[in-house]
């Protein structure tokens, strides 16, 4: 007998939660028939290159922290040193801002490709030359929070202060506030703080879809431009991740080709590629990224390479949810 799905569940948020409130998660999303993204020029994929600029904002006793950094370096599985500096970890991060950034900057700008930088405010403050290079390249510089730390246990007042401070850093260095936010290691309240600040068009603290989508937890439409931990060079620093630049290239190529075909079949998507100066900024890995960018060039009739701000403004203009009036004037 055919199952009567009308008796199963209800709309997102309708199920009771063990915490005494409606479940805020949406496990349905667009379902079987996602919307036509209507990308410019009839593109089948919107491709977002994202450069994470974190070096100088990580955990370090020199930054007033109680322990050293432990994540996303050549020392896979590193432990934090409590109350001590970690000389090797510090220099591994230093490589990113001293050398890796410039290699990736040359690689991307030589191809005249747009790029979004997820930049930590403290890291920007420590490298004015990199800031000038981002601005001169006309890259979108989105907020990656003030610090590259885990905000799971950070108190509300401190997190709010950090979000506001990084906006101030952007205004001082770039002459404008960021329109995008990716805290990276958020907690369940981070999005509320971002929305309440009022200047952000979108956040990327989600991995839940292949298309932008709207969140209504604040009572008004807030745009999510989802990010990825899959098409991401962080997998060079994880067990069973990428070992060579060619592995990175093949995975990115296969992902893009598959999404292009889905677009040709009537369901265009977006694809993010996550990059880190201290990881893919090394030459052998950068060679794999270069091969992927060459492959993108061969697909340019089907691929819209764009910033996340461009994706967000496109979504506001073409997919603003019905029943909520017109998009904010500054969003289109």
Beta strands, then each sheet from edge to edge (+ up, - down):
strand 1: 45-53
strand 2: 116-119
strand 3: 140-143
strand 4: 180-181
strand 5: 202-203
strand 6: 213-215
strand 7: 222-224
strand 8: 269-276
strand 9: 303-305
sheet 1: 3+ 2+ 1+ 8+
sheet 2: 3+ 2+ 1+ 9+
sheet 3: 4+ 5+ 7+ 6-
end
